[in-house]
Amino acid sequence: MAAPAGDKMHSAGNADGVAFGAKSDAFAPLRFSTEDFPSGDRVAILRDILRQKFIGIDIEPLPGCPFQVDASVRALPGLGILSAFTLGARAQRTPEHVADGNDCFWLGIVSSGACIISQGNKKIVLEHGEATLMSAAEPSEIICPAMSRSVALSIPASALVPLVTDIDRAIMQPIRRDTEALKLVAAYLGFLKHEIAMATADLRRSAANHVYDLVALAVGATEEAAAVAQDRGLPAARLRAIKADVIDNLGRSDLSVDSTAARHGITPRHVRRLFEAEGSTFSEFVLDQRLVRAYRLLTDRGLAGRAISSIAFDCGFGDLSYFNRTFRRAYGAAPTDIRAPTKR
């Protein structure tokens, strides 16, 4: 019952790894899967990777259960992101681990399935779409008996504590799946997977700040932090979520500001305002992304035998002459001029 693991494990990021509260600007993901490790060494290798690249924890299979972990780790300045598919796993941060002095907080979000989380004298069950805040400064346990997908966001205490009304009270409180800020966190993370989101160090730092705003709102922001989030984190998250939605739907001929607004539960005017605030328009973004995708497909040697009209259509262009004109205007050459040579 293996889940798709994406790329096989490879080195990425800086040599020191990605720990909670990491200072690295590296954003290249490290992907790994227990399926790629020798069966007798899987637990030891997994523990070592997580210790070096994320946080010190013991992870082991549950007795009598199939065991699998497929995961990826990314790092922004002051923000760690761990995405994982797990099956039959128990993760523990023991008192020995807590002695490392790491006092960051992390927001655990269950994307599918269910996880049993314990910290202090509290135990909660999180299901699809739910989340909770935990502290790396206290022992904890996470049990995933069946197939589940989850995301853990690590945030330095120095960044989150000033934004939250009562951080101690927020720890281990279930956050409902219909919490608007939590839904925006999930949508924002979807956008961060795209290259355009993380093109520069400034964008990565801004993204980390936006995530701080949204997490604070989800767990209980101070009045001042909530006001800042309304002007900074929330609009940015909505725009990123819309952009991610556009990118995922570029091939649809009916992609429009009206249909996109409807999917996000806001008005078309609100969508237009979000783009106007950064000096752009919805239509310009759609066209730019369609052209970028077309360029990538045209320069892919593996697709050299595919008709240009087919590529244009798959990128959402219904008129080939319009595609040719806009492509030449954007890249200074016709699609046929930049076509990758056929493989030999």
C-alpha angles and dihedrals in degrees: 000000000000120000120221105272098193114215117011119252114293137160115270140156122021125334094250092060134225115298128176106283091017117182095207119118090207112122102173107120126243108214123191140165134194086224088071094055129081107268095240094050102041098104095046094047093047093050090050094050093049092046093051100037105031124358140327109267139140113237124185142159119268112246113268094007132111109252128217138148124184112177148158130205126204131176135207123178102290095355132089123193122198117182116187146176108205136183126183095349137145119195120191133184101201131198087260090058093046088059088074088082097237105151101172125130126232133199112218115204122188108213095181138353120018139285131197111220127192130183129156108336094331130097124181137172116225120199136184111328097003128118146180139195119244136182125232088207092073132055114262143173132210121190122192105182097171134028111305140160122212145165127216120198117196119205127179114248089234090061100043106034095067090053099051126075096218113002094182092055092047093059114104094002111138113241112211121237092238093059104124096217091050092051089051091051089056093047092046091052089053090058093048088067090069120087095231090063095060103031096127139026090246091056091049092051091048090049091053090051091049090052090051089054094050095045090050090052091048095052099033120293125209116251092255094046091048090053091050091048091053089059099035120015102033099049091043092050093048092049092047091049091051092048091050089050091050092050091050091051102039093120094059114102090205094057106135142149090256096053092044093049090050092054090053097043095241135107124269088240090058090052091050091050092053091055093042090056089065094042098258142093135234091244093051092052093049092049094046093051093046090052092047090052092047091051092052093049093047093052093047107108090205090063097044092116095052119106116255090226089057092052091048091050093048089052091056101262110137095180117058095198090053089049092052093049096048093043092053090047091052100042104022092238139075119257090251090056096060097037113135113246117256116265116254 
